[in-house]
Amino acid sequence: MTTGRRLVIGRSLGPHMVPANVLAQADGVVLLASFATFVPPGREGRRLRAALAGMAGSLEDEVRAREMLGNFTAKVAEPQSADLLPPGPLDGPLDEANRARLREDLDLLAGCHRLPAGFPLGARVLIVEAEEDRIVEPQARAMLREALPQADVITLPGVGHALLSDGVMANVIDWVESWRDTEIIDPEGRRLSEILP
């Protein structure tokens, strides 16, 4: 039996949440508006650390959490409208348990200082950057490119962190189709053909 290649596609913080044993098996990785180090060193890093601390403080109560997430969501979508985003935390309850999950995500962001655990350094890599990204700092994007010099890089003009553009999927599909017999695996180890209709 012939097995296909294994491809992991992750957006933003997502690759850092993929289990290391799953990521390590990948023959290819697509990083969408992602990063290795989220908080870069220097001035940009100090500003971003302060912003993360402020966001964490806003999670103390639901009203402040909703306001903070509304502002963050708008920043994620810019320059497009946040109305184009899929449902997210603002569309459900922001009880203590959900706010605790958001705090965990903020802690994970602040702790991202290298490529995700298990990252397959010999894999083919596609980095898709958003030219207008207001979440991942330009220095953090440059650090990712430096960490993965073998990567193919596509920068989408006029697009923000949410990658609200038809060009995203077209570019990823073209890159994936350059492989024959690719087996696409989701973060839980399921074949894409098993979970899509």
Backbone hydrogen bonds in HBPLUS format (Angstrom, degrees):
<---DONOR---> <-ACCEPTOR-->    atom                        ^
c    i                          cat <-CA-CA->   ^        H-A-AA   ^      H-
h    n   atom  resd res      DA  || num        DHA   H-A  angle D-A-AA Bond
n    s   type  num  typ     dist DA aas  dist angle  dist       angle   num
A0005-ARG N   A0181-ASP O   3.13 MM 176  6.61 144.9  2.26 132.0 142.1     1
A0183-GLU N   A0005-ARG O   2.32 MM 178  4.76 135.3  1.50 126.0 143.6     2
A0027-ASP N   A0006-ARG O   2.66 MM  21  5.14 152.7  1.73 137.1 146.5     3
A0028-GLY N   A0006-ARG O   3.05 MM  22  6.39 141.1  2.20 157.0 158.9     4
A0007-LEU N   A0183-GLU O   3.19 MM 176  6.55 130.3  2.45 139.9 147.9     5
A0185-ILE N   A0007-LEU O   3.21 MM 178  5.78 153.9  2.28 139.2 146.9     6
A0008-VAL N   A0028-GLY O   2.99 MM  20  6.43 157.7  2.04 147.8 151.3     7
A0030-VAL N   A0008-VAL O   2.84 MM  22  6.29 159.7  1.88 156.3 162.1     8
A0010-GLY N   A0030-VAL O   2.93 MM  20  6.25 168.8  1.94 172.0 172.1     9
A0032-LEU N   A0010-GLY O   2.84 MM  22  6.06 173.6  1.85 158.7 160.7    10
A0014-GLY N   A0011-ARG O   2.81 MM   3  5.16 145.1  1.93 145.8 139.0    11
A0012-SER N   A0032-LEU O   2.82 MM  20  6.15 159.7  1.86 163.3 167.5    12
A0016-HIS N   A0013-LEU O   2.89 MM   3  5.63 139.8  2.05 127.9 138.4    13
A0017-MET N   A0014-GLY O   2.80 MM   3  5.17 156.9  1.86 115.8 123.8    14
A0018-VAL N   A0015-PRO O   3.44 MM   3  5.34 157.3  2.49  96.9 103.2    15
A0022-VAL N   A0019-PRO O   2.97 MM   3  5.39 131.2  2.21 110.3 123.2    16
A0023-LEU N   A0019-PRO O   3.01 MM   4  6.33 167.8  2.02 161.7 165.0    17
A0024-ALA N   A0020-ALA O   2.89 MM   4  5.90 158.8  1.93 148.2 154.1    18
A0025-GLN N   A0022-VAL O   3.16 MM   3  5.49 144.8  2.29 105.8 115.4    19
A0026-ALA N   A0023-LEU O   3.06 MM   3  5.45 164.5  2.09 115.9 120.9    20
A0124-ARG N   A0027-ASP O   2.91 MM  97  6.31 157.4  1.96 150.4 144.6    21
A0029-VAL N   A0124-ARG O   2.82 MM  95  6.35 145.3  1.94 151.0 162.4    22
A0126-LEU N   A0029-VAL O   2.89 MM  97  6.35 156.2  1.94 156.4 162.7    23
A0031-LEU N   A0126-LEU O   2.77 MM  95  6.15 166.1  1.79 168.2 173.1    24
A0128-VAL N   A0031-LEU O   2.83 MM  97  6.09 173.0  1.84 163.5 164.1    25
A0033-ALA N   A0128-VAL O   2.80 MM  95  5.94 173.3  1.80 172.0 174.2    26
A0038-PHE N   A0112-CYS O   3.12 MM  74  5.68 144.9  2.25 133.9 140.2    27
A0046-ARG N   A0042-GLY O   3.02 MM   4  6.39 152.6  2.09 151.9 160.2    28
A0047-ARG N   A0043-ARG O   3.05 MM   4  6.32 165.4  2.07 156.8 159.9    29
A0048-LEU N   A0044-GLU O   2.95 MM   4  6.13 156.7  2.00 146.0 153.0    30
A0049-ARG N   A0045-GLY O   2.80 MM   4  5.97 158.6  1.85 152.3 157.8    31
A0050-ALA N   A0046-ARG O   3.09 MM   4  6.27 158.5  2.14 146.0 151.3    32
A0051-ALA N   A0047-ARG O   3.02 MM   4  6.29 151.0  2.10 142.0 150.4    33
A0052-LEU N   A0048-LEU O   2.88 MM   4  6.16 159.4  1.92 153.3 158.1    34
A0053-ALA N   A0049-ARG O   2.99 MM   4  6.21 155.7  2.05 145.9 152.5    35
A0054-GLY N   A0050-ALA O   2.94 MM   4  6.18 154.5  2.01 146.1 153.2    36
A0055-MET N   A0051-ALA O   2.89 MM   4  6.17 153.2  1.97 148.7 156.1    37
A0056-ALA N   A0052-LEU O   2.91 MM   4  6.16 159.8  1.96 148.6 153.9    38
A0057-GLY N   A0053-ALA O   2.95 MM   4  6.20 156.0  2.01 146.6 153.1    39
A0058-SER N   A0054-GLY O   3.03 MM   4  6.28 140.3  2.19 139.9 150.3    40
A0058-SER N   A0055-MET O   3.08 MM   3  5.05 123.5  2.41  93.6 108.3    41
A0059-LEU N   A0056-ALA O   3.08 MM   3  5.33 151.7  2.16 105.0 113.7    42
A0060-GLU N   A0057-GLY O   3.32 MM   3  5.85 158.4  2.37 116.4 117.3    43
A0065-ALA N   A0061-ASP O   2.94 MM   4  6.06 153.0  2.01 150.3 159.2    44
A0066-ARG N   A0062-GLU O   2.86 MM   4  6.03 158.8  1.91 151.1 155.3    45
A0067-GLU N   A0063-VAL O   3.13 MM   4  6.40 161.7  2.16 149.5 154.3    46
A0068-MET N   A0064-ARG O   2.93 MM   4  6.09 166.8  1.95 151.2 154.9    47
A0069-LEU N   A0065-ALA O   2.86 MM   4  6.02 166.1  1.88 152.8 156.9    48
A0070-GLY N   A0066-ARG O   2.88 MM   4  5.99 151.0  1.97 144.9 152.9    49
A0071-ASN N   A0067-GLU O   3.09 MM   4  6.39 159.9  2.13 150.1 154.5    50
A0072-PHE N   A0068-MET O   2.87 MM   4  6.11 160.7  1.91 151.8 158.0    51
A0073-THR N   A0069-LEU O   2.77 MM   4  5.80 162.3  1.80 147.8 152.7    52
A0074-ALA N   A0070-GLY O   3.12 MM   4  6.28 156.5  2.18 142.6 148.4    53
A0075-LYS N   A0071-ASN O   3.09 MM   4  6.34 152.8  2.16 143.6 151.0    54
A0076-VAL N   A0072-PHE O   2.84 MM   4  6.15 148.1  1.94 150.3 160.0    55
A0077-ALA N   A0073-THR O   3.10 MM   4  6.34 155.9  2.16 148.6 153.5    56
A0078-GLU N   A0074-ALA O   3.00 MM   4  6.12 149.3  2.10 146.9 155.1    57
A0162-ALA N   A0076-VAL O   3.02 MM  86  5.54 142.1  2.17 151.7 143.9    58
A0080-GLN N   A0077-ALA O   2.97 MM   3  5.33 142.2  2.12 133.0 124.2    59
A0084-LEU N   A0081-SER O   3.10 MM   3  5.79 167.2  2.12 117.6 121.6    60
A0085-LEU N   A0082-ALA O   3.10 MM   3  5.46 164.4  2.12 112.4 117.3    61
A0091-ASP N   A0088-GLY O   2.90 MM   3  5.58 157.7  1.95 123.1 130.2    62
A0092-GLY N   A0089-PRO O   3.27 MM   3  5.67 166.6  2.28 115.6 117.0    63
A0099-ARG N   A0095-ASP O   2.95 MM   4  6.19 159.1  1.99 158.2 165.1    64
A0100-ALA N   A0096-GLU O   2.84 MM   4  5.99 144.5  1.97 144.1 153.9    65
A0101-ARG N   A0097-ALA O   3.12 MM   4  6.46 148.3  2.22 141.7 149.3    66
A0102-LEU N   A0098-ASN O   3.07 MM   4  6.39 154.4  2.14 144.0 150.7    67
A0103-ARG N   A0099-ARG O   2.94 MM   4  6.23 150.1  2.03 143.8 152.0    68
A0104-GLU N   A0100-ALA O   2.98 MM   4  6.27 151.8  2.06 144.9 152.4    69
A0105-ASP N   A0101-ARG O   2.99 MM   4  6.35 151.4  2.07 146.3 153.9    70
A0106-LEU N   A0102-LEU O   2.97 MM   4  6.31 154.7  2.03 147.7 154.4    71
A0107-ASP N   A0103-ARG O   2.89 MM   4  6.19 157.0  1.94 150.8 157.2    72
A0108-LEU N   A0104-GLU O   2.86 MM   4  6.12 153.9  1.93 146.6 154.3    73
A0109-LEU N   A0105-ASP O   2.85 MM   4  6.13 160.7  1.89 151.0 156.1    74
A0110-ALA N   A0106-LEU O   2.98 MM   4  6.23 166.9  2.00 151.2 154.1    75
A0111-GLY N   A0107-ASP O   3.00 MM   4  6.15 135.5  2.20 139.0 151.2    76
A0111-GLY N   A0108-LEU O   3.07 MM   3  5.01 126.8  2.36  94.0 108.6    77
A0112-CYS N   A0109-LEU O   3.18 MM   3  5.40 167.3  2.19 110.0 114.0    78
A0119-PHE N   A0116-PRO O   3.06 MM   3  5.57 147.4  2.17 142.6 140.0    79
A0123-ALA N   A0120-PRO O   2.95 MM   3  5.45 167.5  1.96 123.2 126.6    80
A0152-ASP N   A0125-VAL O   2.86 MM  27  6.20 165.7  1.89 159.1 156.0    81
A0127-ILE N   A0152-ASP O   2.78 MM  25  6.16 166.1  1.80 164.7 169.2    82
A0154-ILE N   A0127-ILE O   2.86 MM  27  6.25 162.1  1.89 166.3 171.6    83
A0129-GLU N   A0154-ILE O   2.74 MM  25  6.12 165.7  1.76 162.8 167.5    84
A0156-LEU N   A0129-GLU O   2.86 MM  27  6.18 169.8  1.87 160.5 159.1    85
A0133-ASP N   A0130-ALA O   3.10 MM   3  5.11 158.1  2.15 118.5 116.2    86
A0131-GLU N   A0156-LEU O   3.02 MM  25  5.67 166.4  2.04 144.8 146.1    87
A0132-GLU N   A0159-VAL O   2.83 MM  27  5.32 149.6  1.92 154.3 153.3    88
A0140-ALA N   A0137-GLU O   2.95 MM   3  5.16 119.9  2.33 103.2 118.3    89
A0141-ARG N   A0137-GLU O   2.99 MM   4  6.39 153.4  2.06 155.1 163.4    90
A0142-ALA N   A0138-PRO O   2.91 MM   4  6.18 157.2  1.97 148.8 154.9    91
A0143-MET N   A0139-GLN O   2.93 MM   4  6.14 150.6  2.02 142.6 150.8    92
A0144-LEU N   A0140-ALA O   3.08 MM   4  6.33 145.9  2.20 141.4 149.6    93
A0145-ARG N   A0141-ARG O   3.10 MM   4  6.46 161.2  2.14 150.1 154.4    94
A0146-GLU N   A0142-ALA O   2.93 MM   4  6.19 154.3  1.99 148.2 155.6    95
A0147-ALA N   A0143-MET O   2.93 MM   4  6.12 146.4  2.05 140.6 149.5    96
A0148-LEU N   A0144-LEU O   3.05 MM   4  6.26 133.1  2.28 143.4 155.7    97
A0148-LEU N   A0145-ARG O   3.24 MM   3  5.13 133.9  2.47  92.3 104.6    98
A0151-ALA N   A0148-LEU O   2.99 MM   3  5.54 166.4  2.01 122.3 126.8    99
A0163-LEU N   A0160-GLY O   2.87 MM   3  5.57 162.6  1.90 124.9 130.8   100
A0165-SER N   A0163-LEU O   2.90 MM   2  5.60 127.3  2.19 109.4  93.5   101
A0168-VAL N   A0165-SER O   3.26 MM   3  5.73 158.3  2.31 109.7 115.0   102
A0170-ALA N   A0166-ASP O   3.45 MM   4  6.66 169.2  2.47 152.1 155.1   103
A0171-ASN N   A0167-GLY O   3.02 MM   4  5.98 160.2  2.06 141.5 146.4   104
A0172-VAL N   A0168-VAL O   2.98 MM   4  6.25 163.1  2.01 156.0 161.3   105
A0173-ILE N   A0169-MET O   2.76 MM   4  5.83 169.3  1.77 155.7 159.1   106
A0174-ASP N   A0170-ALA O   2.98 MM   4  6.10 161.9  2.01 144.6 149.9   107
A0175-TRP N   A0171-ASN O   3.01 MM   4  6.20 158.0  2.06 144.2 150.3   108
A0176-VAL N   A0172-VAL O   2.81 MM   4  6.05 164.7  1.83 157.3 161.6   109
A0177-GLU N   A0173-ILE O   2.74 MM   4  5.86 163.1  1.77 154.8 159.9   110
A0178-SER N   A0175-TRP O   3.18 MM   3  5.28 145.5  2.31  97.3 107.5   111
A0179-TRP N   A0176-VAL O   2.92 MM   3  5.65 162.2  1.95 119.0 124.8   112
A0192-LEU N   A0184-ILE O   2.58 MM   8  5.25 153.7  1.64 159.0 159.0   113
A0186-ASP N   A0190-ARG O   2.80 MM   4  5.38 159.2  1.84 152.4 157.6   114
A0189-GLY N   A0186-ASP O   2.81 MM   3  5.36 160.5  1.84 129.2 130.3   115
A0194-GLU N   A0191-ARG O   2.88 MM   3  5.26 145.3  2.00 108.6 119.5   116
A0195-ILE N   A0192-LEU O   3.06 MM   3  5.37 144.0  2.19 106.5 116.5   117
A0196-LEU N   A0192-LEU O   3.04 MM   4  6.11 141.2  2.20 160.9 169.6   118
